[in-house]
Amino acid sequence: MEIFKNPNYKFMKSKYIAFVISLSIIIAGAFSVYKNKGFNTSIDFAGGTLVQINFMNDVPVKEVRDRLKNIDMGKSIIQKLGEGHEYIIKAQKVSSADISKEKMENPDEVANKIVSALRTSEEKELLKQGKFDLNTMEKSQIASFLQGIIGDADKAAEYANKIADKRKSKENLGIIKSYDELKGLIPDDIINKLKEKTFLGRLSVMRVEVVGPQVGKDLRTKATQATVWALLGMLIYIAFRFKFLFGVSAVLTLTHDVLITLSFISFFNKEISLTVVAGILTIVGYSLNDTIVIYDRVRTNLKKYANKLGISDLLDKSINETLSRTIITSGTTLLTVLALYIFGGEVIRDFAFTMLVGIITGTYSSIYQSCAYISIWEKRKQAKKELKKKESLQRIERKKTGSTKTQNKSTNISTESNKVEQSATTAPAPKRGKKKSRKKRKKK
């Protein structure tokens, strides 16, 4: 299937404009990270508090998240355990002033904030009336409460242990649904007193843990190493499969994609979690796939048109020949990820956002980055070759000129010497006076 019939777009003419756009986004992203004092990291990287909660009845995840948004914990990771009513809530640092004072260092305070946010309006009203929630009271609190009723500390501790054990049993899972469940464990008059002074809330806290910052540091290191090793593996593969120049161009392109994606994550203050890191690594693989398809066509066209087309025209031809495939592949993937972003829910929304940015950036960079680097490098290489050729011709010309001058000079010298010899040969002999006779000399 072809969307474009014989396209002939001159992509390489706009490569410098694309460089300016990309560089501007990366610089703006770096400024955004600096202004925000780093990325918005999740509990996986920054540390936080884990709270396991069991509800009396089935509660939708959306309701849990909406209630947590009221205390600025809407970004928390919420996981439902099995088919029951248990949830694990991983809460990280928040922006709310009353919670940030605690700095999320006291897990019990965080658990109390979460429980308070998840209570119904009826439960909050009962708390205002001075009643206690029997399902969230600790064993020591129950013992103190019962001691105030019966006045016997030992009996109060005994009854508190029985209530706590009943609440933790497998059939209850932290929730006492009815006071009738306590019959036979404690006296009826105590149960009646509990009915007057307490109520049975719809949830209980099963577990509270702290995720320390050291875990976050290890995860950050491993995530960085995973990205670097992935880029290095790409370089080795492409250098072996095509040329070393192609490998370097591909790695620069993938680095560009990662930086652009991180910039948009910072712009929209998205949370960096392990799922987002997985999305970035997926982008690296996706962008590379599109780049290799174009490189394969470039390699084929180099054999056909190496002596007929310049490098820019050859790259444009290769991109145009694979343009329909690029649009179809990227378009269908983009629609799928867009559906995940809109309908997938809060848990995978940041992952879907990362993929959305990555697909668009990867498609754009396969054209305007990977091929543009090759174009610039090959033109520079060709310019160096022409310069060397020109210098070589100039040296040859200088040698020829020098030998000609030497020959002319030697010719002039030989000519002058010949003239001298000729003049010496043809010159008249000097006149000599007549010798006086011997007799005359004697007379004298």
Steps between C-alpha positions, in 0.01 A plus 500: 500500500636839398368829632734711287539438128858571394574763768795729437535711814834671563541418868872572518448863407330555836749310715650809660155632590429163664830525692402841635154376608642193675775696673248761617276232656794330673631828642150596618467155658831540684384839629169347613682226692725761661204720591303209648812377685498167324236264367181404676605153613266230628525295817722256311772765480423755772379272777172525687242301693319176417156451655293182457128554557206258502145622432183346633338517155627532147626853429600608145859608443374828354323586825817427699708722272245782495495508879880501517509796261335708773821469704736533203570127485324434173829398339542212743533147363182304577499123457209267564590163647322206339121486493455631854465851636865557589707783355864596524555876486854626438509866595793729431585860588222748434464874459231564759630722780347308790642169373837631382573613857508137598739432207341158468743376768233373742318208332223496761417864427487424128275198564268716712481758220410231248241337727345839573476577128335162427234526769139564404317812611295291748817369663645849526180617668517215755861594578391858563244367746784346703462139395795273410548274200545149639651379170785754502572509875828342607505228766636738765228753422229234534648388835504857632145554379373179666686579823307822521177301473564204733780639716704177492825530304558125472149430374523794261827367355348151466193628315715727282712200395188302407359787294835552322538128427147481362566799281821347358348158428493370142126536466502861621825635347512793739130588476230427759178537305257449789513514880333160499837354398627587850235296680657217695833680512412778740199560730183639344499805726846591367370457144212734578745757637704467181188562293440822691854635485636360174401426140622253238674690220515372146879456492800395706873546467675166453859611453711818502858502366760755400689485168837655579700734273778242457261284295430798277871562447558139392208515259626826349844350443358186340264699277788717376717195440221328308463800267875537442551129431205503260654788302840330494343177373327693221829658397678165476217338304460779245875543457525128424187487283559821303789742559655654806375842389144364489541364852621833637213682325246255643632541856493879467142471375395277790667736749306783337174306541566432870589864570193632317274256688652594836453868411127452443473295819648799683278751315183320610642403841435132438618251756802285418436147618623158392218481244618830348856365483358194323325738258828682427675171425208402275542829315868421443409170337211645301699794362790273410271270302381787281856629459631161390227470234615830349869404533434176318350694209793743508745211475310358201489836323869561564575201277262621229551875492839560662640661184172656383360681806650720766473385861211738582297391197573136576382537861187685388424223254542233769274684746232557235503133403433394862268790587172307459625219722616751764167684509290182514709336775533812712138601446348170611730481804418860588125431493544200730707694753258793481216265596708379796562859606133596485333183627780308675463663839731689731741213565634477143429859390857618552628196308258574215604867497865397475419271208298772324788745512749227410314378191465850357861587584633168370325539164622858464858416602527204262463749215651825623768372737637159403522577128604861558811392692601272213442781249717746692775245561511377140505855363783587734683186395447584134619856555818369663559266207454782250731723700768231510455441127530872431810527714650198323432658160651824617814319615526322164448832322766665712740216424431532128546875514823464694646245258403717202677800649806288570501372143462854362780623723734222394402561138586870536831416659591256222394755239720765652796263511442404137498866401822556681661203327374613162625854550833368608525282190392763246693794648797627273850416616695791649741682259865435554778739400752392235808349647806704428771326317796377692733720293316816589508412863873449475552836339321665775 
